[in-house]
Amino acid sequence: MVWLLRYCKRCDRYTLKQVCPICDGPVKIPHPAKFSLDDKYGKYKLLMRRVLKKDEEESEIG
């Protein structure tokens, strides 16, 4: 399924464009991924989320 609606992280607005037309900020798809109890890649998603969070915290510190 193709998601058309996007959410701007910078100005907290919704748009249909790839970049926010108001602030030129990054946008993301606001819909969560489909949930499945048989998620084959769940452990990899969790690992990637932890790595990204750790990198984000390190970049904020210094």
Rosetta constraint file for C-alpha pairs under 8 A:
AtomPair CA 3 CA 29 HARMONIC 7.13 0.50
AtomPair CA 4 CA 16 HARMONIC 5.77 0.50
AtomPair CA 5 CA 14 HARMONIC 6.83 0.50
AtomPair CA 5 CA 15 HARMONIC 6.02 0.50
AtomPair CA 5 CA 16 HARMONIC 5.06 0.50
AtomPair CA 5 CA 29 HARMONIC 6.73 0.50
AtomPair CA 5 CA 30 HARMONIC 7.48 0.50
AtomPair CA 6 CA 14 HARMONIC 5.61 0.50
AtomPair CA 6 CA 15 HARMONIC 5.28 0.50
AtomPair CA 6 CA 16 HARMONIC 5.78 0.50
AtomPair CA 6 CA 17 HARMONIC 7.18 0.50
AtomPair CA 6 CA 18 HARMONIC 7.62 0.50
AtomPair CA 6 CA 27 HARMONIC 5.96 0.50
AtomPair CA 6 CA 28 HARMONIC 5.46 0.50
AtomPair CA 6 CA 29 HARMONIC 4.74 0.50
AtomPair CA 6 CA 30 HARMONIC 6.07 0.50
AtomPair CA 7 CA 12 HARMONIC 6.78 0.50
AtomPair CA 7 CA 13 HARMONIC 5.87 0.50
AtomPair CA 7 CA 14 HARMONIC 4.48 0.50
AtomPair CA 7 CA 15 HARMONIC 6.24 0.50
AtomPair CA 7 CA 27 HARMONIC 5.17 0.50
AtomPair CA 7 CA 28 HARMONIC 5.29 0.50
AtomPair CA 7 CA 29 HARMONIC 6.10 0.50
AtomPair CA 7 CA 30 HARMONIC 5.81 0.50
AtomPair CA 8 CA 12 HARMONIC 5.28 0.50
AtomPair CA 8 CA 13 HARMONIC 5.37 0.50
AtomPair CA 8 CA 14 HARMONIC 6.09 0.50
AtomPair CA 8 CA 15 HARMONIC 7.39 0.50
AtomPair CA 8 CA 19 HARMONIC 7.92 0.50
AtomPair CA 8 CA 20 HARMONIC 6.04 0.50
AtomPair CA 8 CA 25 HARMONIC 6.36 0.50
AtomPair CA 8 CA 26 HARMONIC 5.93 0.50
AtomPair CA 8 CA 27 HARMONIC 4.29 0.50
AtomPair CA 8 CA 28 HARMONIC 6.55 0.50
AtomPair CA 9 CA 13 HARMONIC 7.74 0.50
AtomPair CA 9 CA 25 HARMONIC 7.02 0.50
AtomPair CA 9 CA 26 HARMONIC 6.34 0.50
AtomPair CA 9 CA 27 HARMONIC 6.05 0.50
AtomPair CA 9 CA 28 HARMONIC 7.39 0.50
AtomPair CA 10 CA 23 HARMONIC 7.48 0.50
AtomPair CA 10 CA 25 HARMONIC 5.75 0.50
AtomPair CA 10 CA 26 HARMONIC 7.14 0.50
AtomPair CA 11 CA 23 HARMONIC 6.94 0.50
AtomPair CA 11 CA 25 HARMONIC 7.65 0.50
AtomPair CA 15 CA 20 HARMONIC 6.62 0.50
AtomPair CA 15 CA 21 HARMONIC 7.82 0.50
AtomPair CA 17 CA 21 HARMONIC 7.36 0.50
AtomPair CA 18 CA 27 HARMONIC 6.61 0.50
AtomPair CA 19 CA 24 HARMONIC 5.68 0.50
AtomPair CA 19 CA 25 HARMONIC 6.16 0.50
AtomPair CA 19 CA 26 HARMONIC 5.77 0.50
AtomPair CA 19 CA 27 HARMONIC 5.88 0.50
AtomPair CA 20 CA 24 HARMONIC 4.65 0.50
AtomPair CA 20 CA 25 HARMONIC 5.25 0.50
AtomPair CA 20 CA 26 HARMONIC 6.54 0.50
AtomPair CA 20 CA 27 HARMONIC 6.40 0.50
AtomPair CA 35 CA 39 HARMONIC 7.82 0.50
AtomPair CA 41 CA 45 HARMONIC 6.27 0.50
AtomPair CA 42 CA 46 HARMONIC 6.21 0.50
AtomPair CA 43 CA 47 HARMONIC 6.13 0.50
AtomPair CA 44 CA 48 HARMONIC 6.08 0.50
AtomPair CA 45 CA 49 HARMONIC 6.08 0.50
AtomPair CA 46 CA 50 HARMONIC 6.24 0.50
AtomPair CA 47 CA 51 HARMONIC 6.25 0.50
AtomPair CA 48 CA 52 HARMONIC 6.10 0.50
AtomPair CA 49 CA 53 HARMONIC 6.09 0.50
AtomPair CA 50 CA 54 HARMONIC 6.08 0.50
AtomPair CA 51 CA 55 HARMONIC 6.18 0.50
AtomPair CA 52 CA 56 HARMONIC 6.08 0.50
AtomPair CA 53 CA 57 HARMONIC 6.20 0.50
AtomPair CA 54 CA 58 HARMONIC 6.23 0.50
AtomPair CA 55 CA 59 HARMONIC 6.18 0.50
AtomPair CA 56 CA 60 HARMONIC 6.34 0.50
AtomPair CA 57 CA 61 HARMONIC 6.35 0.50
AtomPair CA 58 CA 62 HARMONIC 6.34 0.50
